[in-house]
Amino acid sequence: MIASLPWVPIVLAGLAASAAVQVQAAPPTGEVRMPPAPHCLDARGVRQVEQATPGSIAVRGANGQAYRVDFSADCPGINEAAEVRLDAPAGWACGRPSEQVTVDGHRCAISAVSVIDHRDFAEAARESSRQFATTLPTVTVTGSAGQRSSPRRTFHGTPEFCFATRNVRSWSEDPQGVVVETNPRRNGGHRYYRVELGGSCSILAGANEVDFQSGFQNGLICGNPGDRIVMASSGIQGDGRSSTPRFARPGCAVMAVYPKQ
């Protein structure tokens, strides 16, 4: 990518493979780039793109900051596209009339760019993943006798809105809910997560040990239906499972998970 080009297109390839796309498009080493305005997105450093609604996308920049990019008109299909291209003058997307996103050859004008927090990005990413899972084509799996066939259509959890129970190191309570410490090497570089609960949780009063139960029984806590924090008799369970029947222990619903700012 040449710094002197007036237009810097960023190609985000492989969206059909996953709703969360990692893009390596950082500026050359040593180059200092100053945004024309505080809300502008560096188009050269896009790491992740998520679409929860046709009218906008959520973008994670190279510096970890999250942004919302609004379109002048609905621009659906980004989660399933083979190629998504962001065109912005001098590599900065700020919401100017000259900026656009091209989705498999279809151009979508950008109307606004704004900074969002980790919670808003996690919400968009979670909804994006759910929509991506439901739009995947049904695949019939043929197996030998005794094997069960099922379509490959699942919810895609990412470290932007999930943590793995096996990587939990500790937890603490504060006025906003619960903060969980994880292994950052195993959770996309995120060490602390904010866990929002469905109201006050009496089991946390004086508790020293808790367990996390995954509603999908996959060892991930994402705010999915059935995700809970429950009383534990022998500390945090590394695999999120217990010999105690599910939902037998007192607990509280987990409503949302996102990296702590």
Protein Blocks (a to p, Z undefined) as FASTA:
>chain_A
ZZklmbdcdddehklmpmbdcddfbdcehiacddfbfkbccfklcfbdcdfbfkbccddd
fkopacddddfbdcehklmpmbdcdddehhiaehiakbccdeehiacddfbdcdddfklm
mmmmmmmmmmmmmmpccddddddehiacdddddddddfklpccfklpfbdcddfklpadd
ddfklngopabdcdddebjafklgopabdcdddfklnopaehiahiacdddfebpafklp
afbdghkagcdddfbdcddZZ
